[in-house]
Amino acid sequence: MKDSKSGCDCVKNVGCQVTNCKYHGLLNRCTAEQITVQNENATKKGETYCSTFVPKSQG
């Protein structure tokens, strides 16, 4: 989706259910500037992971 304000192709309002992540925000939204989802060999949703995750205790 294109963000009309910045002109970049980016995902707006990324949801996140991981409440112990530093970037977990109000209404279960991710507050990181960018996210990285990894596992280039994934064939199922459960085989991917958000490498942007940082425990709140480290944030």
N, C-alpha and C positions, 0 to 999 in steps of 0.2 A: 504494500500500500504506500502511495506517495504522500509524504507529509507536506502539505501546502505551505506551511510556514518556513521550513528549512529547505524544501525542495529535494530532500533525500528520499531514497527508497528505503524505508525502515518500517518495522513493526511498531505500531502505536498501541499502547495499553496492553503490554504483555502480562498475562495473568500468572500468578504464582501462589501455590498452596503451602509452600515451605516456610512455616512461621518462625523457624529458628535461623533463617538466613538474614544476614546483614541488610540485604536489599529488599526484604519483604516489606511492603507498604500497606497503606489503607486500602480497603476493598480488595484485598488479595492481589495487588498489582506489584510488579517488579519495578524498583526504582533505580536499577543500574543504568548507566548511560548506554551500555551495549551488553548483549549476552552472547555466550558461546555455548552451543550445544554440540557435544562430541560423540563420537564412535562412527567413523566413516563406513564401517562394515555393518551397521545396524540394518535389520530387516523388520524389526518390530519396535513399537513405541517404548517398551520396557528395556530396550537395549541402548537407549540414548541417555545422556546425562548432561546437566547444566554445569559446565566447568566454571561458571561465574560465581557459583555458590561460595559464600564465606560465612561460617558460623557467626552468629551475633556476638558470641564471646570473644571473637578475634577482631571484630569490627571496631 
